[in-house]
Amino acid sequence: MTKWEYATAPLLIHATKQILDNWGQDGWELVQVVPGPQGGDSLVAYFKRPLA
């Protein structure tokens, strides 16, 4: 059975692709993007990857 680890990260609207590409290079898969707690343009990304 696969075991997972999870992480969250804030997304900056002007650098979203770069941030997601960096996480992807480290083996993280994007699960979901939700509005941040501050509202407005703030976003939070949720990631997962298999434990080694």
SULTA-V674174 format. One record per backbone hydrogen bond with DSSP energy under -1.0 kcal/mol. CO is the residue of the C=O (numbers start at 1). NH is the residue of the N-H. E is the energy in kcal/mol with one decimal. If there is no record, write none. Layout:
CO/NH/E
CO/NH/E
This chain:
3/51/-3.0
5/49/-1.8
7/47/-2.9
9/45/-3.4
12/15/-2.1
15/19/-2.4
16/20/-2.7
17/21/-2.8
18/22/-2.2
19/23/-2.0
20/24/-2.4
21/25/-2.2
23/28/-2.2
24/27/-1.8
29/48/-2.0
32/46/-2.9
34/44/-2.9
36/39/-1.4
39/42/-1.8
42/36/-2.9
43/11/-2.5
44/34/-2.6
45/9/-2.0
46/31/-3.4
46/32/-1.3
47/7/-1.8
48/29/-3.1
49/5/-2.4
